[in-house]
Every structure is written in C-alpha cells, then in structure tokens.
Amino acid sequence: MSVGHIARGFEEAGIPTVIIATKAFRPRLETMALPRLVLTPYPMGRPIGAPHDKEGQQTTLLAALDLLASAKANGAIIELDHPYRPGL
C-alpha cells in the first residue's frame, strides 16, 4: 500500500495528514494527489534531515505542522530549501 492510500484513509476518517518526502520524488508524489506535502532537498531515506541535526529536523517538522494548520485545500505543497548538514 502506498503512502497516498494510507493518507487518504486517514483523511477519510477525519485525521489530517502531512507527508514529508524528498523532493526527488515530487513527480511521483504529485500524481498521488496527497492532501498536504512537504518536500525537502535531503537525500533519500533522510526526508526530515541529517542525523543529530536537531535544528534542521525541527525546522522541517515545524514546517509540516504549519502546513497542517494553514493549508486551505487538499493538494497543498511546500518545498523547503534548508541545507543538509551531515556530521552534526
């Protein structure tokens, strides 16, 4: 089952969702018609940020929560441009 199916299931049950993903997957994710999507410039497997980069991870999570609160319609997408900082 794809992330899109799971998100739609939650949304149908009245639970709002935000997907955080690597922007390399944007074309595929857009076809899924996700309710809310945060895209990051980070490598695959690290959509929230680098290990031990608490500041960067917090920025990503706060952006997702902000989108959850501010999105006016399904299909809202924001793209973050924060640098990936490995080794912190």
Buried (B, 14 or more C-beta within 10 A) or exposed (E): EEBBEEBBEEBEEEEEBBBBBBBBBBEEBEEBEBBBBBBBBBEEEBBBBBEEBEEBBEBBBEBBEEBBEEBEEEEBBBEBEBEEEEEE
